[in-house]
Amino acid sequence: LQHSVSRANCNKIIMLFTDGGEERAQEIFHKYNEDKKVRVFTFSVGQHNYDKGPIQWMACENKGYYYEIPSIGAIRINTQ
């Protein structure tokens, strides 16, 4: 998450769009975002049968929000 890019340096966010589950979220975020400097917004796209808990955890534990988007076509509507 460290790059030499000119920016305002106000806030850092990650927007994660996924159609699948995640099993290693806690391990990764404890290692790379322990101080919570990067906010994480997660978007579950489509209908699934996986456990949404880890995707929700990523957002909630990293000062973000979790959204469910019913289809790929609804992404634009839900992110504006």
C-alpha positions in Angstrom: 0.0 0.0 0.0 3.0 2.3 -0.3 3.5 4.0 -3.7 5.2 7.3 -4.8 2.0 8.8 -6.3 1.1 12.5 -6.0 -2.3 12.7 -4.1 -4.1 14.7 -1.5 -3.3 12.0 1.1 -6.6 12.7 2.9 -8.1 9.2 3.0 -7.1 5.8 1.7 -9.8 3.3 0.7 -10.1 -0.1 -0.9 -13.3 -1.0 -2.8 -13.6 -4.8 -3.1 -16.1 -6.2 -5.5 -16.5 -10.0 -5.2 -18.6 -12.8 -6.4 -17.0 -15.3 -4.0 -16.1 -15.9 -0.4 -12.9 -15.1 1.4 -11.2 -17.3 4.0 -8.0 -15.4 5.0 -9.4 -11.9 5.5 -8.5 -11.5 9.2 -4.9 -12.8 8.7 -4.3 -10.4 5.8 -5.8 -7.3 7.4 -4.1 -7.8 10.7 -0.8 -8.0 8.9 -1.2 -5.1 6.4 -3.8 -2.8 8.0 -3.3 -3.2 11.7 -3.5 0.5 12.4 -6.7 0.9 10.3 -5.3 3.7 8.1 -7.1 2.2 5.0 -10.9 2.0 5.0 -12.4 -1.0 3.2 -15.7 -1.1 1.4 -16.9 -4.5 0.3 -19.5 -5.3 -2.4 -20.9 -8.8 -2.7 -22.2 -9.1 -6.3 -24.8 -11.6 -7.4 -26.6 -14.5 -5.7 -24.3 -16.9 -3.7 -24.3 -19.7 -1.2 -21.1 -18.8 0.5 -20.6 -17.4 4.0 -20.8 -13.6 3.8 -19.3 -13.2 7.3 -15.7 -12.7 6.2 -16.6 -10.2 3.6 -18.7 -8.3 6.1 -15.9 -8.5 8.7 -13.4 -6.9 6.2 -15.6 -3.9 5.9 -16.7 -3.5 9.5 -13.3 -4.0 11.1 -11.6 -1.6 8.7 -13.9 1.4 9.0 -15.9 0.7 5.9 -19.3 -0.7 4.8 -20.6 -3.9 3.4 -23.1 -3.9 0.5 -25.0 -6.6 -1.3 -25.6 -6.0 -5.0 -28.0 -8.4 -6.6 -26.4 -8.4 -10.1 -23.5 -7.1 -12.1 -25.9 -4.7 -13.9 -26.9 -3.1 -10.6 -23.3 -2.1 -9.7 -23.6 1.4 -11.2 -26.9 2.1 -9.3 -25.5 1.0 -6.0 -22.2 2.8 -6.1 -23.3 6.3 -7.1 
